[in-house]
C-alpha cells in the first residue's frame, strides 16, 4: 500500500518575497512531497504590489531556487478551506521572534478548531534572516534605504521601481 502524497501549504502575502521567505520555502519543501506557496490578499497590510504582481514575483523567485516540488497558487479565502481544496495535510509557518510565536500559536489553535486533520508546522527562520519582515523592507525602501541584504536582486529591482513610481517618503 502506497502512502498518500504529503502536501503542505505555505501561505503569505509575500509583499515582497524576502530572503527569509525563500529560506522557509527551501526548508519547507524538504518536509513534504509537494509544497504549495499560497499567495493571499490582506488589504490591512497596505500592499505595495497587486496580487498578480506578487504571484509573478514569487513564481520567478521559486524558479530560481530550482526546487521541483514547489508550486505557487493565489487565493483569497479562509486558509483552512484553501488548504483542504489543495489536499494539504500540513500548514508551514515561519517564525522570527517570540511575538510571531504568540500570534502564530493562536492562529494554529483556531485553524485546528476549523480542521483538525491539517497540522501546523513552525520553522524557525535562519538566525541571519530573523529580523527580515516584508513590512520593514517596504518601509526602508520607501525612505530610500538599501534593501539588498533582505531580498534577491530581482525583487530589489521590483521594489525600487515601484517606489520610484510612488515617490519616496521623507524630506532628506
HELIX and SHEET records of a PDB file:
HELIX    1   1 UNK A   19  UNK A   29  1                                  11    
HELIX    2   2 UNK A   43  UNK A   45  5                                   3    
HELIX    3   3 UNK A   51  UNK A   65  1                                  15    
HELIX    4   4 UNK A   79  UNK A   86  1                                   8    
HELIX    5   5 UNK A   98  UNK A  114  1                                  17    
HELIX    6   6 UNK A  127  UNK A  129  5                                   3    
HELIX    7   7 UNK A  134  UNK A  142  1                                   9    
HELIX    8   8 UNK A  153  UNK A  166  1                                  14    
SHEET    1   A 5 UNK A  70  UNK A  75  0                                        
SHEET    2   A 5 UNK A  34  UNK A  40  1                                        
SHEET    3   A 5 UNK A   7  UNK A  12  1                                        
SHEET    4   A 5 UNK A  90  UNK A  95  1                                        
SHEET    5   A 5 UNK A 119  UNK A 124  1                                        
END                                                                             
